[in-house]
Amino acid sequence: MVRTDKLRGIIAERGKSQADVALMIGITPKTFYEKMKNGVFGSDEIQKMIDGLDIENPLDIFFAQEVT
């Protein structure tokens, strides 16, 4: 499960919009918004975001454990 709150923060810190990130990873903004809502991205999309947004600690965002 992706920590979308942290991902949104990184996107904002980098001065990007969610639409910018969608285009960067090769999907439509609408698809990106749906994936953010569900908290699920493919491994290739995750890698593109890590590289494109220069995310230093991706484990905290993309491989977060669900709190039970």
C-alpha positions in Angstrom: 0.0 0.0 0.0 1.4 3.4 -1.1 1.5 6.2 1.5 -0.2 8.7 -0.8 0.0 11.4 1.8 3.8 11.2 1.8 3.9 10.9 -2.0 1.7 14.0 -2.4 4.2 15.9 -0.1 7.2 14.8 -2.2 5.3 15.8 -5.4 4.6 19.3 -3.9 8.2 19.6 -2.6 9.5 19.0 -6.1 7.2 21.7 -7.6 5.3 19.2 -9.7 1.6 18.5 -10.0 0.0 15.1 -10.0 -0.7 15.6 -13.7 3.1 16.2 -14.3 3.9 12.9 -12.5 1.2 11.0 -14.4 2.8 12.1 -17.7 6.3 11.4 -16.4 5.3 7.7 -15.6 3.4 7.3 -18.9 -0.3 7.3 -17.7 -3.1 9.7 -17.9 -3.8 12.1 -15.1 -7.2 10.4 -14.6 -5.5 7.0 -14.2 -3.0 8.6 -11.8 -5.7 10.1 -9.6 -7.5 6.7 -9.5 -4.2 4.9 -8.5 -3.6 7.6 -5.8 -7.1 7.0 -4.5 -6.6 3.2 -4.3 -2.9 3.5 -3.2 -1.7 1.0 -5.7 0.9 1.4 -8.5 2.8 -1.0 -10.7 6.5 -1.7 -10.0 7.5 0.1 -13.2 5.5 3.1 -12.3 7.0 3.2 -8.8 10.5 3.0 -10.2 9.8 5.9 -12.6 8.5 8.0 -9.7 11.5 7.1 -7.5 13.9 8.2 -10.3 11.9 11.1 -11.7 11.1 12.7 -8.3 14.6 11.8 -6.8 13.0 10.0 -3.8 15.7 9.2 -1.3 13.8 6.8 0.9 11.2 5.0 -1.2 10.5 2.2 1.3 8.6 4.7 3.6 6.3 5.6 0.7 5.9 2.7 -1.6 6.3 -0.3 0.7 4.6 0.9 3.8 3.0 -1.7 6.1 -0.6 -1.3 6.8 -1.4 -0.5 10.4 -3.7 -3.1 11.8 
